[in-house]
Amino acid sequence: MYHSHWGLDETPFRSQLDPRFFYQSPTHEEALARLHFLVDYRRRLGLLIGSQGSGKSLLLEVFAGELRGRGLPVAKVNLMGLDRVEMLWLVAGEFGLNPSCELALASLCRMVTDRITEYRYQQIDTVLLFDDADRASEEVLTHVARLVQFDPSPDSRLTIVLAGCEERIRRLGDTLLERAELRIDVQPWEPADTESYLKASLARAGRQAPVFLDPAIERLHQLGEGIPRRINQLADLALLAGAGRKLEKIDADTVESVYHELGVIEV
């Protein structure tokens, strides 16, 4: 809707988990390096922790893509709302096993662990990425804990990453929290990160000239609290409002108005 007004080839601020639009800020670059450390040094369990909207899910998507690019088997599953059978069925499917929908829990579990064992014999690192682990049911977390404890031999090549929000991370339970070998915190952006992200996103969408005035960038960062998803929402709404008002640049008042008028809420 606002593309022609701002001279854009595409939407610069997207909400989808598209690795092409991953902005590697310092905090995300560090988190990605630590995720690779877990696999490269064959650590069994890591925690990826950050506030809601901090970019954990996109980080896992980018990480999974990089691992698959190295030829490693990766299962990336969002645990929210799943039961035990659904979780194992999705993991089996990610490993290319094509399980039957009627397969019982025990058979699914055996299918998954047999494939993990097969990869170990082939000396292939295997990675399980569980997003929204803090929103998983107790029964699902129990099965995740069993996978963490599966094959404790020194030759094991299984790495599991659990992603969740700081305020709910205790829901994982003592068994998982005590076995975590590395905690990876995704911190909010600094003001310079927000400014760089806005410029990079607009440039990728075809706009080289500045759109946001400096006070607008500062206010956008403040209202978004350095959280990428909130900053993304505000920036997109500001472009829409600015185009509607036929502005040449986005000012701080425009950012303020869309924050209050267009339904951006804190989560």
DAQUIZI-V690674 format. One line per field, one symbol per residue. ss: DSSP state (2 for helix, 1 for strand, 0 for the rest). phi: phi as a letter, one per 40 degrees, with the letter a starting at -180 (. if undefined). burial: b if it has 16 or more other C-alpha atoms within 10 Angstrom, else e. Layout:
BEGIN
ss: ???
phi: ???
burial: ???
END
This chain:
BEGIN
ss: 002222000000000000222000022222222222222200001111110000022222222222222000111111000002222222222200000000002222222222222222200001111110222002222222222220000000011111110222222202222220011111000022222222222222000000010222222222220002222222222222222200000102222222222000000
phi: .bdcccgbcaccbbbccbdcbccccdccccccccccddccbfccbbbbbaccgchcccdcccccccccccgccbbbbcccgccccccccccdcccgcfccccccdccccccccccccdccccfbcbbbbbcfccbcccccccccccccccfcccccbcbbbbbacdcbccccgcdccccccabbccccccdcccccccccccccchbcccbccdccccccccccfgcdcccccccccccccccccfccacbccccccccccbgcbcb
burial: ebbeebebeeebbeeeeeeebbbebebbeebbebbeebbeebbbbbbbbbbbbbbbbbbbbbbbeebeeeebbbbbbbbbebbbbbbbbbbbebbeeebeeeeeeeebbebbbebbbebbeeebbbbbbbbbbbbbbeebbbbbbebbeebeeeebbbbbbbbbbeeebebbeeebbeebebbbbbbbbebebbbebbbbbbbebbbeeebbeeebbbbbbebbbbbbbbbbbbbbbbbbbbbeeeeebbbbebbbebbeeeeeeee
END
